């Protein structure tokens, strides 16, 4: 994401206005460790909280901290705002929920593509579509190194980062992510240069994503299945991530009829689960086609500028 934003800046901004960006190493795991230490501060200079604070404040800007990440539930930003007692600005691909905080005025959370708004009562345009396949976004934006497990203090006072690179994560990066990131960076540069000063239609973008979510080639289905098999939960001891299945589905019929796009993530997984069962594909395509046109019909009444 840093590479993409830096490339974007060079194409659209004067040199005098380019923002200097920093790549810092952090994870939900070390933030939770720091949170636990923060709650039981014992005055030690070696607590996880102190190390987290020393490392991150080196990247702050006059007492303010700006972060860019994939997003979803903003937990790390929320905890860091409380612990470090600074004003934070988080910019994410999406924000699925914003908890009501006592320090809301210091914790600014923005989902650039989709977000939950107004105390979790309203959704941004085409929320359900853009919110689909979030785990894939995470895997395809992963870095070529391990997840941060702990901060350690060196003799000279600097903070050392301890990482752990799981074999599954390395496999996905070496097999798919490295090549796709190179391709994505080329596309970002090309689309930026071609579309400078023009508004990107969220309606058109949502339509393209809706189609790609429901109708995939056999090769793409197997690629998505490989991603699912090799997901790792870095916040829980780097355990394999359990992908939700049919038994986890909870459907509200009224919600399904009024806001079917909010269930798109469930339907999008069906095709790749039955990809090798050819007799199930015809009924799937009937169901997927109905969902596609029904969601598109409802989206005609969606105001993409709100």
N, C-alpha and C positions, 0 to 999 in steps of 0.2 A: 504494500500500500504506500509506503514511503517513496519507493521508486516511481510509482505511478503519479503521485502528487508532485514530486519534484519535476518530473517530465512535463506535467500539465502546467506548472508555474512558468517554466521556461518558454512555453509557447504562447501564453496569454497575458503575462504580467511583465511590466518594465523591470529591468535589472534592479533598479533602486527599491522596488516594492516586493521583491522575492523574499519569502519567509524562510529563515534557516530552520530546518527540521532536524530532529535527533531521533535515533533509533535506540530505545531503551528496553532493557530486558525485564519483563515482569510477567506474572501469571496470577490467576485466581488463587492458586495454592499458597503462594508467598503472602498474598494480601490477607488471606484468612489466618495464616500463621501470625502475621503482624497484628491482626485484629485481636486474636486471643491474647497476645503479649500485652497489647494496649490496655486490655481490660484488667490485667493483673500486674501493672507496672511495679517492678521491685527496685527501681533505681539503677539497675545494671546497665552498663553501656553496651552489653552484648545481646540484648533482647532482639528478637525478630523485628519488633516495631522500630527500634532505634536504627537498625541496619536498613530497613525499608525506607525510613525517613531520610537518612543520610544519602542513600543512593538516588532517590527520586527528586529530592529538593535541589540536587545539583542540576536538574533539568527544568526547574521552574523559571518563570519569567516575572521577576519583581513580585513574588508572592502569589503568582497565578500559575496554574498548571493546565496545559492544553494537551489533550490526548486524542488520537485517532485509532479506531479499532473496528473489528467487525461489528461488535455490539451485542445486542439482544436484551439483556436484563440489567445492565449498568452496575452490577454489584461492586466491581472493583472501584469504579469511580466514586460511588456513594460512600464506601468505607474509607477510601483515601481522603475524601473531603472532610469526613468527621475526624479521622485520626490526625491528619496533618494540619487541620484547622486553616486551610487555605481555600481560595476560590478556584474551582475547577470547571473546565469546559470540555465536554466530551462530544466528539463528532463521529457518528457511526453509520454503517450501511443501513442499519435499522435498529429501532428501539421498541421492544415488544411490551414493555411495561415500565412506568416510572413510579417508584414508590413515593408516597407522600412523606417528606422528611422535615425535621425541625429546621434544617439548614438548607431548604430549597433555594433560598436566595443566593447561596454560594455554590450550588451544584447544578450546573447548566447541562442538560442532556438533549442532544439533537439527533434524531434519526434522519439521515439525508434522503434515503429512498422510501422508507416507510417508518411510521412511528405511532405509538399510542399517545393520544393527546388528552388535555383537559382532565387531569386526575383520572386517567384510564377510562374515560367515558366515550370518547370518539376516536375513530381511526382515520389515518391519512388516506388519500385516494388509492384504491387498488391494493390495500394493505394485505389482504389474503393471498393475492397472487405473488407480490414481491416477497412475502414472508416464507414462501415455499422453498424447500431444500436449503435451509440455512446451514446445515452441517456441511454441505458441499462447498458453500462459500468459505467456511473455516478451513477445510482441507486444501482447497485450491489457493488460499492465501497464506498458507503456512510457510514458515521460514526454514532454511536448510540447517537447522540445529535443534537441539533438544529443548524440552520445556524447562522453565526455571523451577528448581526444586527448593532452593534455599539461598540466602545471602550469607556470606562469611566475611569477617573482618580480617584484614591483613595488618602486619606490624606497622606499616607506614600510614595506617589510617584509612586506606582505600577499601572499598567494598568489592569483594569478589563474588561472582555469580556462579552457582553450582547448577549444572544442567543435567538432564537425563534424556537421551534420544532413544525412544522406543523403536524396535525393529520394524513394527508395522508402520509407524510414521515415516521412517526413512524409506521404506519400500514404496509408499505412496508418492513421496516427494521425488525419488529417483525415477520411478516408472512413469508418472503422469505430471506431477506438479511443476517440475523444473521447465519442461517444454511448454506447458500451458501458460506459465507465467511469462515466459519470453514472448509468446504469441499475444497474450493479453496486453503487455506493455506496448507492442507494436500497434495493436488496435486502439489503445488509449491515445497514443500520439496521433494516429491517423484520423480518428473521429474528432479529436480536439481541433486539429488543424482545419478539418473540413467544416466543422460546425461552430467555429468561433462566432460569438455574438448572436447565435441562433438559439431559440428555445427548444429543448429536447421534449418531445411529446411523451408524457407519462402514459397516455392512453395507448399509443403505438407500442411503447416498450412493454407495457403489461400484456398486450395482445401477443407479442412475440414470445414472452416468457410463458404465458398460458399454454400456447401451442407446444412449446418445447417440453413443458412439464407433463403433458398428457400423451404426446405422440413421439416415441423415440424409436430409433433403429435398434436392431438386436445388439449391435456393437456397443451403442451407448448404454443400453440397459445393463450389459455385462460390466461396463465401466462403472456405472453407478453401484452395482452390487459389490464390486471390488472395493469401492470406497466405503460402503456400509460395513463390510467384513473387517476392515482395517481401521475403524474409528477407535480412538483411545481417549479415555476420560482422564485428562491430566490433573484434574483437581481431586481425584479419588484414587491415589496410588497408581496412576497410569494403567488402570484396568481397562479391558475392552469395553467399549461403549455398547450398551444394549439398545439396538434399534427397535423402536416400537412396532408392534405387529397388529394384526386384526383384533386380538384379544384386548388390546389397549384402547381401542376406538370407543369413544363416548360421543353419541350423536344426539343433538337436540333437534327434533324434526322442524320446529318453527325456525330455528336459526339456520338450518340447512336450506330451507326454502327461501328465506329472505337474504341470507348471506352465504351462498354456497362456496364462494371463493375462500372462506375461512376454513373449509374442509379440503381444499385443493391438495395440501401436503399429504393427506391420507390417500387420496385417490391417485396422486402422482407416483406413489410407491407400488401400486398394484401391478402395473405392466411389467416392471422389472422383476417382480416376484413370480410371475407366470410366464416369463419370456421363453422358457423351454417347454411349455405345455401348449402346443399349437391349437389344441381343441378349445382352449379358453380365450384365445385371442379375438375371434369374431364377436362374442358377447361383450368383451372388454371394449372393443372399438365402438360398439353401439352406445354403451354407457358413457365412454369418454367423449364421443361426439355430442351426445345430448348435453353433458356437463359443459363442454366447450362453448356451444352456442347459447346455452342458458346463461352462463356467466357473462359472455359477451353482450347479450341482450340487457342484462341488469347493469352492466358497466356503461351503457348508453346514457344512463341517468346519473352517472357519477361525475361530479365537477372536479376535474383534475387540478384546478387552480386553488382549491380551498385549503 
